[in-house]
């Protein structure tokens, strides 16, 4: 699709007509002479007298009668001989070519005068103007940037998307005051140059030398508003703090209202547009000169300047300034927060500062789908972690959401996790883990559900389940994702996850409501077939133990089978009971994996009170004899289930059940306070003993 759009844009882009041809479409004699001249002009530094003499000789020897003569030839880089001479500032060659008949207004896209103005070659520009170069034409100047050349059928075009400027604008771009003076005074250009709001344009370009000259010549423009309703000072506040200081030194009056614009404030525009260094300087200048009273002003979308800045955290800029740019962003965020920026102001869609820093956008994609993007995602997430920490220190609320249908920042981080491909997760798992843990603070409502009824931990479990099911033959992947889920479960439980929560959520199509709990969501993993990973079931076992150690009471579960349910081995059975899922795992897994599943069944047998234990065992035996009666259970598993039904539990197990029930299963917190020997405390807490 992107290629189709690009072709459409190329087709729609206007091309100036010219009579220039690539070297391959001219005569052999012309091509040989042109190549030699191009080689001479490509040498850095001044040309020797011998070089100039050779160029003159080659021009004289080349055919002149052919319409495709040496002056109409462009090299592989898309430049004519005259353009190459202008770029090299070879004055004598430029003069020679013009006198020999070279067109001063010829070029694929860049004209000779535009190149001279952009590069600041004032004497060359003066010569070109004298011989008729047009100062009123707008075009691109593809230097030092490269052309995007295309030939059809024997013509050559440039499709580069560079700015389209007049020569005077190129003089301002490079802050070439002498070139600007020339264009404003030369008899062939002074009537062509549009001087309206020229000071405004100089401020936009950050051209201080040109601004100084224009202030002398057009002082009245200091206080004029351009077509966008902005004064030169307001423009400078967005582009360059030094230009703003210069204007103030020359009489511009700075009121605090000057920072306010139709788009919020000058800092809103600065943060949206500036991708180079200088953010700290501009922010400090604004704060020192009155912006502090407008620091929480919002734009048309309800975003504060802080929110706009946060959306660029981790943004990719030129590699040589990336680390410095990232540090400047952090420094600006700290400055805004210290001077009163409120990180909890929500915009029109309910997003606060924490949402902003975690939101995916075109300038800084966080939801990556291509493998080439994930390498860049890792440092982006690392930068986001640093900024999230800064925001939390300065009072950002990690639980904030605008309405019951809106989610907290933690969900935004989980969306980044969900957007990844399974093999991408391995690259960014450490950064993601740090981010999720940062957002899960003491006061974070970890049990909050989204509009589907899904809690953060259920989202993590569902994504992990999907990934493992897609990578069942890759044992290394389950060895990576399950420890990550285990760490997140441990952290969420410490931050208040309710292990006995009765979950009720909708499927993504909103066509079915699922009734569930965390025990069931974890046991679902036993129905996955994972090859060559003996530790897979140990991880599931440990998840259940962690859940029980921090308040998860297995006695709250319902084990009574639902009669008449059409559950089968291949049925997903979203509303099936815990005992059905455990029974299904016994028939689904190979015989080599039955022992760890039986150990999980034994874990429930050791922790349930008497009537729940009977209900649990009877329910499993019921499913064995009904839903799965057409299948054969291995003799070892059948014998183990019969032993559970007939063998009484030990007094030690019953005593532990009584203690854990009285402690409301808050074992990690409350067992160490009991007046028991360390050995007994260890036994009570470690439920798999």
C-alpha positions as CSV (number, residue, x, y, z in Angstrom):
1,X,0.0,0.0,0.0
2,X,2.8,2.4,0.9
3,X,4.4,1.9,-2.5
4,X,1.1,2.7,-4.3
5,X,0.8,5.9,-2.2
6,X,4.4,6.8,-3.0
7,X,3.8,6.4,-6.8
8,X,0.6,8.5,-6.6
9,X,2.5,11.3,-4.8
10,X,5.3,11.1,-7.4
11,X,2.8,11.3,-10.2
12,X,1.1,14.3,-8.6
13,X,4.3,16.2,-7.8
14,X,4.8,19.0,-10.4
15,X,7.9,18.9,-12.6
16,X,9.4,22.0,-14.2
17,X,10.1,21.4,-17.9
18,X,13.7,21.5,-18.9
19,X,15.9,20.3,-21.7
20,X,18.5,18.4,-19.7
21,X,19.6,14.8,-20.4
22,X,21.6,12.2,-18.6
23,X,25.1,11.3,-19.9
24,X,23.8,8.1,-21.4
25,X,21.4,10.0,-23.8
26,X,24.0,12.3,-25.5
27,X,26.6,11.7,-28.1
28,X,29.8,9.9,-27.4
29,X,31.9,13.0,-28.0
30,X,29.8,15.1,-25.7
31,X,29.7,12.5,-23.0
32,X,33.5,12.1,-23.0
33,X,34.1,15.9,-22.7
34,X,31.4,16.3,-20.1
35,X,32.8,13.5,-17.9
36,X,36.3,15.0,-17.9
37,X,34.9,18.4,-16.9
38,X,32.8,16.9,-14.2
39,X,35.9,15.1,-12.9
40,X,37.8,18.5,-12.8
41,X,35.0,20.2,-10.9
42,X,34.7,17.5,-8.3
43,X,38.2,18.2,-7.0
44,X,38.0,20.0,-3.6
45,X,39.7,23.4,-3.3
46,X,40.7,26.0,-6.0
47,X,41.2,24.9,-9.6
48,X,44.6,25.3,-11.0
49,X,45.2,27.4,-14.2
50,X,45.9,24.1,-16.0
51,X,42.5,22.7,-15.0
52,X,40.7,25.9,-16.1
53,X,42.5,25.8,-19.4
54,X,41.6,22.1,-19.9
55,X,37.9,22.9,-19.1
56,X,37.9,25.7,-21.7
57,X,39.5,23.4,-24.3
58,X,37.0,20.6,-23.7
59,X,34.0,23.0,-24.0
60,X,35.4,24.3,-27.3
61,X,35.9,20.8,-28.6
62,X,32.4,19.5,-27.7
63,X,29.7,19.7,-30.4
64,X,27.5,22.8,-30.3
65,X,25.1,22.2,-33.1
66,X,23.4,19.2,-31.3
67,X,20.4,20.3,-29.1
68,X,21.8,17.8,-26.5
69,X,25.1,19.7,-26.2
70,X,27.5,19.8,-23.2
71,X,25.5,22.5,-21.4
72,X,22.4,20.3,-21.3
73,X,24.1,17.3,-19.7
74,X,23.6,16.2,-16.1
75,X,26.0,13.9,-14.2
76,X,24.9,10.8,-12.3
77,X,24.1,13.1,-9.3
78,X,21.7,15.2,-11.4
79,X,23.7,18.5,-11.7
80,X,24.8,20.4,-14.8
81,X,28.3,21.7,-15.4
82,X,27.1,25.2,-14.3
83,X,25.5,23.9,-11.1
84,X,28.7,21.9,-10.3
85,X,30.8,25.0,-10.8
86,X,28.4,27.0,-8.5
87,X,28.6,24.3,-5.8
88,X,32.4,24.4,-5.9
89,X,32.4,28.2,-5.9
90,X,34.6,28.2,-9.0
91,X,33.9,31.8,-10.2
92,X,36.1,31.7,-13.3
93,X,34.4,28.5,-14.6
94,X,30.9,29.9,-13.8
95,X,31.8,33.0,-15.9
96,X,33.3,30.9,-18.7
97,X,30.2,28.6,-18.9
98,X,27.8,31.6,-18.9
99,X,29.7,33.4,-21.7
100,X,29.9,30.2,-23.7
101,X,26.0,30.0,-23.7
102,X,25.0,28.0,-20.6
103,X,21.5,28.7,-19.4
104,X,21.6,30.3,-15.9
105,X,18.0,29.2,-15.2
106,X,18.4,25.5,-16.1
107,X,18.2,22.7,-13.6
108,X,16.3,19.5,-12.9
109,X,15.0,21.0,-9.7
110,X,17.7,23.1,-8.2
111,X,18.6,26.3,-10.1
112,X,22.2,27.7,-10.0
113,X,21.1,30.9,-8.2
114,X,19.2,29.0,-5.5
115,X,22.3,26.8,-4.9
116,X,24.6,29.9,-4.7
117,X,22.2,31.5,-2.2
118,X,21.9,28.4,-0.1
119,X,25.7,27.9,0.1
120,X,26.4,31.6,0.6
121,X,28.5,32.2,-2.5
122,X,27.7,35.9,-2.9
123,X,30.0,36.7,-5.8
124,X,28.7,33.7,-7.8
125,X,25.2,34.8,-7.0
126,X,25.9,38.4,-8.2
127,X,27.3,37.1,-11.5
128,X,24.3,34.9,-12.0
129,X,21.9,37.8,-11.4
130,X,23.8,40.0,-13.8
131,X,23.3,37.4,-16.5
132,X,19.6,37.0,-15.9
133,X,19.1,34.4,-13.1
134,X,15.5,34.7,-11.9
135,X,15.1,35.6,-8.2
136,X,11.3,35.1,-8.1
137,X,11.2,31.4,-9.0
138,X,10.5,28.8,-6.2
139,X,12.2,25.5,-6.4
140,X,14.0,22.9,-4.3
141,X,17.8,22.9,-3.8
142,X,18.9,19.3,-3.4
143,X,22.3,19.9,-2.0
144,X,23.9,18.6,0.2
145,X,20.8,16.3,0.3
146,X,20.7,14.0,-2.7
147,X,18.3,14.1,-5.7
148,X,15.7,11.4,-6.0
149,X,16.1,10.9,-9.8
150,X,13.8,9.2,-12.2
151,X,14.1,8.9,-16.0
152,X,11.2,8.6,-18.4
153,X,11.7,7.8,-21.2
154,X,14.9,9.8,-22.0
155,X,14.1,12.8,-19.7
156,X,15.2,13.0,-16.1
157,X,13.2,14.3,-13.1
158,X,13.8,14.8,-9.4
159,X,11.1,13.5,-6.9
160,X,12.9,14.6,-3.8
161,X,10.5,16.1,-1.1
162,X,12.7,19.1,-0.1
163,X,11.3,22.5,0.8
164,X,10.4,24.7,-2.2
165,X,11.9,28.2,-1.6
166,X,12.9,31.3,-3.5
167,X,16.6,32.4,-3.5
168,X,16.0,34.9,-0.6
169,X,14.5,32.1,1.5
170,X,17.6,30.0,0.9
171,X,19.8,33.0,1.9
172,X,17.8,33.1,5.2
173,X,18.1,29.3,5.7
174,X,21.9,29.6,5.8
175,X,21.8,33.0,7.5
176,X,23.9,34.5,4.7
177,X,23.5,38.3,5.3
178,X,25.7,39.3,2.3
179,X,23.6,37.3,-0.1
180,X,20.4,38.8,1.4
181,X,21.8,42.3,0.9
182,X,22.7,41.4,-2.7
183,X,19.2,40.1,-3.5
184,X,17.5,43.2,-1.9
185,X,19.8,45.7,-3.8
186,X,20.7,44.1,-7.1
187,X,18.8,45.8,-10.0
188,X,17.8,42.4,-11.5
189,X,16.3,41.1,-8.3
190,X,15.2,43.9,-5.9
191,X,11.8,44.2,-7.6
192,X,11.3,40.4,-7.6
193,X,11.9,39.8,-3.9
194,X,8.8,39.8,-1.7
195,X,9.7,41.7,1.4
196,X,6.4,41.3,3.3
197,X,7.1,39.6,6.6
198,X,10.7,39.0,5.7
199,X,11.8,39.5,9.3
200,X,9.2,36.9,10.4
201,X,10.8,34.4,8.0
202,X,14.3,35.2,9.2
203,X,13.1,34.5,12.8
204,X,11.5,31.3,11.7
205,X,14.8,30.2,10.2
206,X,16.8,31.3,13.3
207,X,18.9,33.6,11.0
208,X,20.3,36.1,13.5
209,X,22.7,38.0,11.1
210,X,19.9,38.4,8.6
211,X,17.5,39.5,11.3
212,X,19.9,42.1,12.4
213,X,20.1,43.6,8.9
214,X,16.3,43.3,8.3
215,X,15.7,45.2,11.6
216,X,17.6,48.1,10.3
217,X,15.9,48.0,6.9
218,X,12.3,47.0,7.9
219,X,12.0,48.0,11.5
220,X,8.2,48.4,11.3
221,X,8.0,44.5,10.8
222,X,9.1,44.1,14.5
223,X,5.5,44.7,15.7
224,X,3.5,43.4,12.7
225,X,1.6,40.1,12.8
226,X,2.0,37.8,9.8
227,X,-0.8,35.9,8.0
228,X,-0.8,33.4,10.9
229,X,-1.3,36.2,13.5
230,X,2.2,35.9,14.9
231,X,4.9,38.6,15.6
232,X,8.6,37.9,15.0
233,X,9.0,37.5,18.7
234,X,6.4,34.8,19.0
235,X,8.0,33.0,16.0
236,X,11.4,33.2,17.7
237,X,10.1,31.7,20.9
238,X,9.2,28.6,19.0
239,X,12.4,28.3,16.9
240,X,15.3,29.8,18.8
241,X,15.7,31.4,22.3
242,X,18.8,33.4,21.2
243,X,16.8,35.0,18.4
244,X,14.1,36.0,20.9
245,X,16.8,37.5,23.2
246,X,18.2,39.4,20.2
247,X,14.7,40.8,19.3
248,X,14.2,41.9,23.0
249,X,17.5,43.6,23.0
250,X,16.3,45.6,19.9
251,X,13.1,46.8,21.3
252,X,10.6,43.9,21.2
253,X,8.3,44.0,24.2
254,X,7.9,40.7,26.0
255,X,4.6,40.3,27.9
256,X,3.6,37.0,29.4
257,X,0.6,36.9,27.0
258,X,3.0,36.7,24.0
259,X,3.4,33.0,24.9
260,X,-0.3,32.3,24.2
261,X,-1.2,31.3,20.6
262,X,-4.2,29.8,18.8
263,X,-2.6,26.4,19.3
264,X,-2.1,26.7,23.0
265,X,1.3,28.3,23.6
266,X,4.6,28.8,22.0
267,X,6.0,25.8,23.9
268,X,3.3,23.6,22.5
269,X,4.5,24.5,19.0
270,X,8.1,24.2,20.0
271,X,7.7,20.7,21.4
272,X,5.7,19.6,18.4
273,X,8.2,20.8,15.8
274,X,11.7,20.8,17.3
275,X,13.7,17.7,16.7
276,X,17.2,19.2,17.4
277,X,19.0,20.4,20.4
278,X,18.0,23.6,22.2
279,X,14.9,22.5,24.0
280,X,16.3,23.2,27.4
281,X,17.4,26.7,26.5
282,X,14.0,27.6,25.0
283,X,12.2,26.1,28.0
284,X,14.3,28.0,30.5
285,X,13.9,31.2,28.5
286,X,10.1,30.8,28.5
287,X,9.9,30.0,32.2
288,X,12.2,32.9,33.2
289,X,10.1,35.4,31.1
290,X,6.5,34.7,32.3
291,X,5.4,31.4,30.9
292,X,5.1,29.9,34.3
293,X,1.7,31.6,34.8
294,X,0.5,29.7,31.6
295,X,2.3,26.4,32.2
296,X,-0.9,24.4,32.4
297,X,-2.6,26.1,29.5
298,X,-4.1,23.6,27.1
299,X,-4.3,23.4,23.3
300,X,-7.4,22.7,21.1
301,X,-7.1,19.0,22.0
302,X,-6.8,19.7,25.7
303,X,-3.1,18.8,25.9
304,X,-0.7,20.8,28.1
305,X,2.8,21.6,26.9
306,X,4.1,18.8,29.2
307,X,1.8,16.2,27.5
308,X,3.0,17.3,24.1
309,X,6.6,17.0,25.1
310,X,6.0,13.5,26.7
311,X,4.8,12.1,23.4
312,X,8.3,12.6,22.0
313,X,10.2,10.7,24.7
314,X,12.5,8.2,23.0
315,X,11.8,9.7,19.6
316,X,14.4,8.8,17.0
317,X,16.5,11.8,15.8
318,X,19.9,12.0,14.1
319,X,22.2,9.4,15.6
320,X,24.9,11.9,16.5
321,X,22.6,13.9,18.8
322,X,20.3,11.0,20.0
323,X,21.7,10.7,23.5
324,X,22.0,14.5,24.0
325,X,18.4,14.9,22.7
326,X,17.1,12.3,25.1
327,X,18.8,14.0,28.0
328,X,17.4,17.4,27.0
329,X,13.9,16.0,26.9
330,X,14.3,14.7,30.5
331,X,15.7,18.0,31.6
332,X,12.8,19.9,30.1
333,X,10.2,17.6,31.7
334,X,11.9,18.2,35.1
335,X,11.9,22.0,34.5
336,X,8.2,22.0,33.7
337,X,7.3,19.8,36.7
338,X,9.4,21.9,39.1
339,X,7.7,25.1,37.9
340,X,4.2,23.9,38.4
341,X,3.2,21.7,35.5
342,X,0.4,19.4,36.6
343,X,1.0,15.8,35.4
344,X,-2.6,14.8,36.2
345,X,-4.4,17.2,34.0
346,X,-6.4,15.1,31.5
347,X,-7.0,16.1,27.9
348,X,-10.3,15.8,26.0
349,X,-10.0,12.0,25.7
350,X,-9.0,11.6,29.3
351,X,-5.3,11.0,28.9
352,X,-2.9,12.4,31.5
353,X,0.9,12.8,31.4
354,X,1.5,9.1,32.1
355,X,-0.9,8.1,29.3
356,X,0.9,10.5,27.0
357,X,4.4,9.1,27.5
358,X,3.0,5.5,26.9
359,X,0.8,6.4,23.9
360,X,1.7,5.1,20.5
361,X,2.0,7.7,17.8
362,X,3.5,8.1,14.3
363,X,6.5,10.1,15.4
364,X,7.4,7.4,18.0
365,X,5.8,4.0,17.3
366,X,5.5,1.7,20.3
367,X,3.2,-0.9,18.8
368,X,5.7,-2.5,16.5
369,X,4.9,-5.2,14.0
370,X,8.1,-5.5,12.0
371,X,11.3,-7.1,13.4
372,X,13.4,-4.2,12.3
373,X,11.6,-1.9,14.6
374,X,12.1,-3.9,17.8
375,X,15.8,-3.1,18.2
376,X,14.9,0.6,18.4
377,X,11.9,-0.2,20.8
378,X,14.3,-1.3,23.5
379,X,16.1,2.0,24.0
380,X,12.7,3.8,23.6
381,X,11.3,1.8,26.5
382,X,14.4,2.5,28.6
383,X,13.9,6.2,28.1
384,X,10.2,5.9,28.9
385,X,11.1,4.2,32.2
386,X,13.3,7.1,33.2
387,X,10.6,9.6,32.4
388,X,7.8,7.6,34.1
389,X,10.0,7.5,37.2
390,X,10.4,11.3,37.1
391,X,6.6,11.8,36.7
392,X,5.8,9.5,39.6
393,X,8.3,11.3,41.8
394,X,6.5,14.6,40.9
395,X,3.0,13.3,41.8
396,X,1.7,11.7,38.6
397,X,-1.3,9.4,39.5
398,X,-0.8,5.9,38.0
399,X,-4.5,5.0,38.7
400,X,-6.0,8.0,36.8
401,X,-8.6,7.3,34.2
402,X,-11.2,9.8,33.0
403,X,-14.2,7.5,33.0
404,X,-15.3,3.9,33.7
405,X,-14.7,3.1,30.0
406,X,-11.1,4.5,30.1
407,X,-8.0,2.6,31.3
408,X,-5.1,3.5,33.5
409,X,-1.5,4.0,32.2
410,X,-0.7,0.4,33.2
411,X,-3.0,-0.8,30.4
412,X,-1.1,1.4,27.9
413,X,2.1,-0.4,28.9
414,X,0.4,-3.8,28.6
415,X,-0.8,-2.8,25.1
416,X,2.9,-2.4,24.1
417,X,3.4,-6.0,25.4
418,X,0.4,-7.3,23.5
419,X,1.5,-5.7,20.2
420,X,4.7,-7.6,20.0
421,X,5.4,-10.8,18.1
422,X,6.5,-13.6,20.5
423,X,10.2,-13.6,19.4
424,X,10.3,-9.8,19.7
425,X,9.4,-10.1,23.4
426,X,12.8,-11.6,24.2
427,X,14.6,-8.5,23.1
428,X,12.6,-6.0,25.2
429,X,11.5,-8.2,28.2
430,X,13.8,-6.5,30.7
431,X,12.7,-2.9,29.8
432,X,9.0,-4.0,29.7
433,X,9.3,-5.6,33.1
434,X,10.8,-2.5,34.6
435,X,8.1,-0.3,33.1
436,X,5.2,-2.5,34.3
437,X,6.7,-2.6,37.8
438,X,7.1,1.2,37.9
439,X,3.5,1.7,37.0
440,X,2.3,-0.8,39.6
441,X,2.8,1.4,42.7
442,X,1.6,1.0,46.3
443,X,-1.5,3.1,45.6
444,X,-2.2,1.5,42.2
445,X,-5.5,-0.1,41.9
446,X,-4.2,-3.3,40.3
447,X,-7.7,-4.9,40.4
448,X,-9.2,-2.3,38.1
449,X,-10.8,-3.7,34.9
450,X,-11.1,-2.3,31.4
451,X,-14.4,-2.0,29.5
452,X,-14.2,-5.7,28.7
453,X,-13.8,-6.6,32.3
454,X,-10.2,-7.7,31.9
455,X,-7.7,-6.9,34.7
456,X,-4.0,-6.2,33.9
457,X,-2.8,-9.6,35.1
458,X,-5.5,-11.4,33.0
459,X,-4.3,-9.5,29.9
460,X,-0.8,-10.7,30.6
461,X,-1.9,-14.3,31.1
462,X,-4.0,-14.3,27.9
463,X,-1.2,-12.9,25.8
464,X,1.3,-15.4,27.3
465,X,-1.2,-18.2,26.6
466,X,-1.6,-17.2,23.0
467,X,2.1,-16.8,22.4
468,X,3.0,-20.2,24.0
469,X,0.2,-21.9,21.9
470,X,1.8,-20.4,18.8
471,X,5.3,-21.5,19.8
472,X,4.6,-24.9,21.4
473,X,7.6,-26.5,19.7
474,X,10.0,-23.7,20.9
475,X,10.8,-24.7,24.5
476,X,13.1,-21.7,24.9
477,X,10.2,-19.3,24.5
478,X,8.2,-20.8,27.4
479,X,11.4,-20.7,29.5
480,X,11.5,-16.9,28.8
481,X,7.8,-15.8,29.1
482,X,6.8,-17.9,32.2
483,X,9.5,-16.5,34.5
484,X,8.4,-13.0,33.4
485,X,4.7,-13.8,34.2
486,X,5.9,-15.3,37.6
487,X,7.7,-12.1,38.4
488,X,4.8,-9.9,37.5
489,X,2.4,-12.1,39.5
490,X,4.6,-11.8,42.6
491,X,4.9,-8.0,42.1
492,X,1.1,-7.5,41.5
493,X,0.3,-9.6,44.6
494,X,2.6,-7.4,46.7
495,X,0.8,-4.3,45.3
496,X,-2.7,-5.6,46.2
497,X,-3.9,-8.0,43.5
498,X,-7.0,-9.7,44.9
499,X,-6.2,-13.4,44.4
500,X,-9.8,-14.5,45.1
501,X,-11.4,-12.0,42.7
502,X,-14.4,-13.4,40.8
503,X,-13.6,-12.3,37.2
504,X,-16.3,-11.6,34.7
505,X,-15.2,-10.4,31.2
506,X,-16.4,-10.4,27.6
507,X,-14.7,-11.9,24.6
508,X,-13.3,-9.4,22.1
509,X,-16.3,-9.8,19.9
510,X,-18.6,-9.1,22.9
511,X,-20.5,-12.3,22.0
512,X,-19.9,-14.3,25.3
513,X,-19.4,-13.4,29.0
514,X,-16.7,-15.5,30.7
515,X,-16.9,-16.2,34.5
516,X,-13.5,-17.0,35.8
517,X,-10.9,-16.6,38.6
518,X,-7.1,-16.4,38.8
519,X,-6.8,-20.1,39.7
520,X,-8.7,-21.1,36.6
521,X,-6.8,-18.7,34.4
522,X,-3.5,-20.2,35.5
523,X,-4.7,-23.8,35.3
524,X,-5.7,-23.2,31.6
525,X,-2.0,-23.3,30.8
526,X,-2.0,-27.0,31.6
527,X,-4.0,-27.6,28.5
528,X,-1.2,-26.4,26.3
529,X,1.1,-28.9,24.7
530,X,4.7,-27.8,25.2
531,X,7.6,-29.9,23.9
532,X,10.9,-30.5,25.6
533,X,10.3,-28.2,28.5
534,X,10.1,-30.2,31.8
535,X,10.1,-26.9,33.8
536,X,6.8,-25.7,32.1
537,X,4.6,-27.4,34.6
538,X,6.8,-26.4,37.5
539,X,6.2,-22.8,36.6
540,X,2.4,-23.3,36.7
541,X,2.8,-25.1,40.0
542,X,4.7,-22.2,41.5
543,X,2.1,-19.6,40.2
544,X,-0.6,-21.5,42.1
545,X,1.5,-21.6,45.3
546,X,2.3,-17.8,45.0
547,X,-1.4,-17.2,44.7
548,X,-2.2,-19.2,47.8
549,X,0.7,-17.7,49.8
550,X,-0.6,-14.2,49.4
551,X,-4.3,-14.7,50.1
552,X,-5.6,-17.1,47.4
553,X,-8.0,-19.4,49.1
554,X,-8.7,-22.5,47.0
555,X,-11.8,-23.2,49.2
556,X,-13.6,-20.3,47.5
557,X,-13.6,-22.3,44.2
558,X,-16.6,-24.3,43.0
559,X,-15.9,-27.9,42.0
560,X,-19.4,-29.3,41.6
561,X,-19.6,-30.5,38.0
562,X,-22.2,-28.9,35.7
563,X,-24.2,-31.8,34.4
564,X,-25.0,-32.0,30.7
565,X,-22.2,-29.7,29.6
566,X,-21.0,-30.7,26.1
567,X,-17.3,-30.4,27.0
568,X,-14.8,-32.5,25.0
569,X,-11.1,-32.9,24.8
570,X,-10.8,-30.4,21.9
571,X,-13.4,-28.0,23.3
572,X,-11.9,-24.7,24.7
573,X,-14.7,-24.8,27.4
574,X,-14.2,-21.1,28.5
575,X,-16.7,-21.5,31.4
576,X,-15.5,-25.0,32.5
577,X,-14.6,-25.6,36.1
578,X,-11.1,-25.9,37.5
579,X,-11.6,-29.7,38.0
580,X,-12.7,-30.1,34.3
581,X,-9.5,-28.3,33.2
582,X,-7.3,-30.5,35.4
583,X,-9.1,-33.6,34.2
584,X,-8.7,-32.5,30.6
585,X,-4.9,-32.0,31.1
586,X,-4.6,-35.6,32.3
587,X,-6.0,-36.9,29.0
588,X,-4.4,-34.2,26.8
589,X,-0.8,-34.4,27.9
590,X,1.5,-37.3,27.1
591,X,2.3,-39.8,29.8
592,X,5.7,-38.2,30.5
593,X,3.9,-35.0,31.7
594,X,1.3,-36.6,34.0
595,X,3.4,-36.6,37.1
596,X,3.6,-32.7,37.4
597,X,-0.1,-32.5,36.7
598,X,-0.9,-35.0,39.4
599,X,1.3,-32.9,41.8
600,X,-0.8,-29.9,41.1
601,X,-4.0,-32.0,41.8
602,X,-2.2,-33.1,45.0
603,X,-1.6,-29.4,45.9
604,X,-5.3,-28.8,46.0
605,X,-5.8,-32.1,47.9
606,X,-3.4,-30.8,50.6
607,X,-5.0,-27.3,50.9
608,X,-8.7,-27.8,50.8
609,X,-11.0,-28.2,53.9
610,X,-12.7,-31.6,54.2
611,X,-16.0,-31.0,52.4
612,X,-14.3,-29.0,49.6
613,X,-11.7,-31.8,49.2
614,X,-14.4,-34.4,48.8
615,X,-16.1,-32.2,46.3
616,X,-12.8,-31.7,44.4
617,X,-12.0,-35.4,44.1
618,X,-15.5,-36.4,43.3
619,X,-15.7,-33.8,40.5
620,X,-12.5,-35.1,38.9
621,X,-13.7,-38.7,39.0
622,X,-17.0,-37.6,37.6
623,X,-15.4,-36.0,34.5
624,X,-13.2,-39.1,34.1
625,X,-16.2,-41.3,34.0
626,X,-18.5,-39.0,31.9
627,X,-17.0,-36.4,29.6
628,X,-13.9,-38.4,29.0
629,X,-15.3,-42.0,29.3
630,X,-14.4,-42.7,25.7
631,X,-10.7,-42.1,26.4
632,X,-8.3,-44.2,28.3
633,X,-6.4,-42.8,31.2
634,X,-3.0,-44.4,32.0
635,X,-2.9,-46.8,34.8
636,X,-0.6,-44.7,37.0
637,X,-2.8,-41.7,36.9
638,X,-5.9,-43.7,37.5
639,X,-4.3,-45.3,40.5
640,X,-3.2,-41.9,41.9
641,X,-6.7,-40.5,41.6
642,X,-8.2,-43.5,43.4
643,X,-5.6,-43.1,46.2
644,X,-6.8,-39.5,46.6
645,X,-10.3,-40.7,47.0
646,X,-9.6,-43.4,49.5
647,X,-6.5,-42.4,51.5
648,X,-7.1,-40.1,54.5
649,X,-4.9,-37.0,54.7
650,X,-2.3,-36.7,57.4
651,X,-2.8,-34.8,60.7
652,X,0.1,-32.5,59.7
653,X,-1.8,-31.5,56.5
654,X,-5.1,-31.0,58.3
655,X,-3.3,-28.8,60.9
656,X,-1.8,-26.7,58.2
657,X,-5.2,-26.3,56.6
658,X,-6.7,-25.1,59.9
659,X,-3.8,-22.6,60.4
660,X,-4.0,-21.2,56.8
661,X,-7.8,-20.9,57.0
662,X,-7.6,-18.9,60.2
663,X,-4.8,-16.7,58.7
664,X,-7.1,-16.0,55.8
665,X,-4.4,-17.4,53.5
666,X,-2.2,-14.3,54.1
667,X,0.7,-16.7,54.7
668,X,3.7,-14.6,53.6
669,X,2.7,-11.7,55.9
670,X,1.2,-13.5,58.9
671,X,3.0,-16.8,59.4
672,X,6.3,-15.1,60.4
673,X,4.4,-13.5,63.3
674,X,3.2,-16.9,64.7
675,X,5.0,-18.2,67.8
676,X,6.2,-21.3,65.9
677,X,9.7,-22.7,65.3
678,X,11.2,-21.7,62.0
679,X,10.8,-25.3,60.7
680,X,7.1,-25.2,61.3
681,X,6.7,-21.7,59.8
682,X,8.6,-23.0,56.7
683,X,6.2,-26.0,56.5
684,X,3.1,-23.8,56.7
685,X,4.2,-21.4,54.1
686,X,5.6,-23.9,51.6
687,X,2.4,-25.7,50.6
688,X,4.1,-28.2,48.2
689,X,5.7,-30.0,51.1
